Amino acid sequence: MVTHRLNRLLEVWRQVPIDDGIGGQSTQWTHIGTVRAQVSQPSARERVVAEQAGSRHDHIMHLAPRADVRRGDQLRGDGQALTVVSVLAPSRPVYLRAECSLDQAGE
């Protein structure tokens, strides 16, 4: 288990469909819960690229094996919102690995 390494709390947000009252639907970001995670730091090259306006860099996150995190979710915390690109589980359920992207807007 990697639970002793999960040193960051992140909120899980998911787009869920809501009825518009006239037969259609739209989506709305809904808070699903909070998870503990270990967030990898991007490489030096990725940090340099990320300083440019509108750039994107990737993070690898490790989560508890039963964390409710899915592709398309946002993990929010510490002023960042990371979009989950994929979630992978190893052959033994000791952790989940989520590949996430962080979009940085220019100032």
N, C-alpha and C positions, 0 to 999 in steps of 0.2 A: 504494500500500500504506500501511496505517496502523501497521505494526509498530513504527515508532519512537515511537509515542504510547502503546503498550500498556505501562503503567507499574505494573500491579498483577497479582500472581499469585493465582489462585483455583483451588480444587479443584473438580472436577466430580463430583457425586454423582448417581446415577440409581437409580430403583427398578427392580429386576430380579426376575422370578419365580423362586422356588425351590420345589422339590418338598418336600412335607412327609413323604414316605415312606409315606403311606397312600392315594395316588391323588389328592391335592389339591395345591394350590399356595398360597403366600402370597408377599408381596413383601418385599424387604429393600433398604435403601439400600446401594449399592456404590460405592466410589471408582473412577471411570473414568480419571481423569488430572488433569493440571494445565494450565490455560490462562493466557495473558497477556491482560489486558483493560484497556480504558480505561473507567472508570465515571463517568458523569455525576453531578453533584451535584443533589439536588432543589432546587426553588425555595424561597425564603423562606417562602412560604405553605405548601408541602408540609412543610417542617421544623416549622413551628408545629403543624400538624395531627398530625404524627407524634409529637409529645411527649405526646399524649393516649394513655391506656392502650388497647391493642388496636388501634391505628390502622395504616394501611398507606400506604406511599408508593412511587412507581415510580422506577426507575432505567433509563436507557438505557445499554447497554454496547456497545462496539465490540470485536470480536475478530478474530483472523486468519481469513482466508477459509476455511481448512480445519479450523477448530476443531471438535471433536466435542461440540457443545452442542445439545440438543434441548428442545422444549417439555416442561415438567414436571421438568426437571433442577433441582438446586440447585447454586448457585455459592457456595462457602464460603471465607471468608477474613477476617482481621482481626476476628474475633468476630461476624461477620454470616453469615446464610444467606439468599441471595436466590433466589426461585423464578422460573424462566424461564417467562414467559407466552407469548412467541412469538419466533421467530427469522426474520429477514428477510435476504435477500441482494440487493444491488443488481444492476442489469443487467450490470455489469462486476464480476467476482469480486475486488474489492480489499479487502473486509472483510465480516464478518457483523455484523448489528445484532441484539442481543437485548434485548427488553423484559422487565424483571424487576420483581418486587414484593418489598418487604421488610416483613415483619410484625414489629411491635414490641410486645412484651408489656409490660404495666404492671408497675411494681415494687411 
